[in-house]
Amino acid sequence: MRLRTTLSLTLLLAQIEAWPYIGFPIDQQLPQIARIGEDYTFTLNQQTFKSDSGGQIAYKAFGLPDWLSFNEDNLNLSGLADGKEDGLIEFTLQGTDSEGSLNQTGKLYLSNEPSPYINQEYSLTTQLSSMGNTNGDSGIVVQPNEDFKFQFNMDSFQIPSSSSTTELNYYGKSGNRTSLPSWCFFDSETLTFNGKAPTINSLNAPSLNFDLTLIATDVKGFTAIYQDFSIVVGGHSLILNSTDFQNSFNATAGESFKIELPRKDILQDGNPIKDDEISNVSIFEKPDWVSTDKLAITGTVPD
C-alpha cells in the first residue's frame, strides 16, 4: 500500500518597510584629523545615510565633545579643538527618514602632533605640468581610451621637524573622498595614479572632469593634508601652453586697463584656438571691478 501525503505550503507576504540604510560609512570618508588648539572643520558626505523610500534624511549627532558642534543642515562638524589627551573620539550619527531611524558610530581623531604640510616645491599643479598637457589649472588633459600614469614625488608632503611622526600614509580618492572611478587605480607605495581614460561617446560633448585627491596622513584611516587635481577627458583637446604663458600683469590705481586674453597660448587639438571657437570665458574669485568678454579682461582699478 502506498501512502500519499499532500503538503500544503502557505506563503506569507509581509509588507516591507523602508528604513534608512548606510550609504557611505563614516570611516570610509577618512575624516579630517583635529589638532589640539586649532580650529577644526569636516563635512560629512550627504550620502552617509540613504533612504529606501527616496525621502530626505534628517541627521543628528550624539556624544560629541563639548568643543565640537554639528550643523544638521550642511552636516558640518566644527569647533576649536580642545583636549588634554589625543586619541579617538567616538560619537553616534543618526539618520531618520519617514519610516524610521538608523544609527552608526563615527570616529574622529584628536592629535597633539603638528600637521604634515604641502611642499610648495612639489605642488601638484607644478608636477602635473611636467607630466603632460594641463587645462591651465589643476586639470591634466588626456584623450579618450588613453593609457595614463601620473606619479607624484614622495616629497610632495613634509613632516614638521617638531613632530614625532616618522612616516606618512597615503590614499588616492575621488574628489569627494569616495572610491576612484573603475578605470583609475592608485599605488600608495609610489604615489601613482594609473589606468585608461574612459570612452567619450560624442566628439562634440563638453569635456568631462574627474576630480581626484591625493591624501597624506600621520594617522591611518584619517586625513591630515591633501591636494586636489582632475583628469579632463573630451572628444577635443583644450590645453594651455604654459611654457610661454604670462600670468601676471601690472595695473595703475585709479586707471582703466584692458588685457587681451592669451589666445595664442590656448591650443585646441594642437592649434591656437580661434575666436569663434570660444563659447564662454569666466573669471573665478575676481574683484567686482574686473569683467571679461571672450577676448579680453577689462576694468578700472580703485583708488
Buried (B, 14 or more C-beta within 10 A) or exposed (E): EEEEEEEEEEEEEEEEEBBBEBBBEBEBBBBBBBBBEEEBEBBBBBEBBBBEBEEEBBBEBEEBBEBBEBEEEEBEBBBEBBBEEBEEBEBEBBBBBEEEBBBBEBEBBBBBBBBBEBEEEBEBBEBBBEEBBBBBEBBBBBBBEEEBEBEBEEEBBBBEEEBEBEEBBBBBBBBEBEEBBEBBBBEEEEBBBBBBBBEBEEEEEEBBBBBBBBBBBBBEBBBBBBBEBBBBBBBBBBBBBBEEEEEEEEBEEEEEBEBEBBBEBBBBEEEEBEEEBBEEEEEEEEEEEBEBEEEEBBBBBEE
